[in-house]
Amino acid sequence: GFSSMFCSGWIIFEIYRDKRKLKKLYHRLLLALSTTDIFTSFAYALSTWPIPSGSPDIYAALGTQATCTAQGFFIQASIATPMYNAMLSIYYLLTVRYGWKENQLKKVEKYFFGIPI
């Protein structure tokens, strides 16, 4: 969990370090994928801590119903991470195989971000 969070954070840092990268769909997709990965990895890294304390047979359950619900939300929302990965694969297909340029990609960009969410 923590190594994934670190590496995704590094990717985000590298993208924001050069603002010109934000103009490219590729970097925006990578930014979205890395952002969702950080939240997902953090939710999984918490393991059983967010589960309400006093839950029977659960090791290290220290949380409340609210922390458990929050963790559940982020774990359910984690579907966005592989979906952004799929969008990145479609991006590669369109640019490498079919030679699409940035102006052509603009026409379908809403799907790249709308489908995962």
PyMOL commands that set and color helices and strands:
alter all, ss='L'
color gray80, all
select helices_A, chain A and resi 2-17+19-23+25-45+65-97+102-106+109-114
alter helices_A, ss='H'
color red, helices_A
deselect
rebuild
show_as cartoon
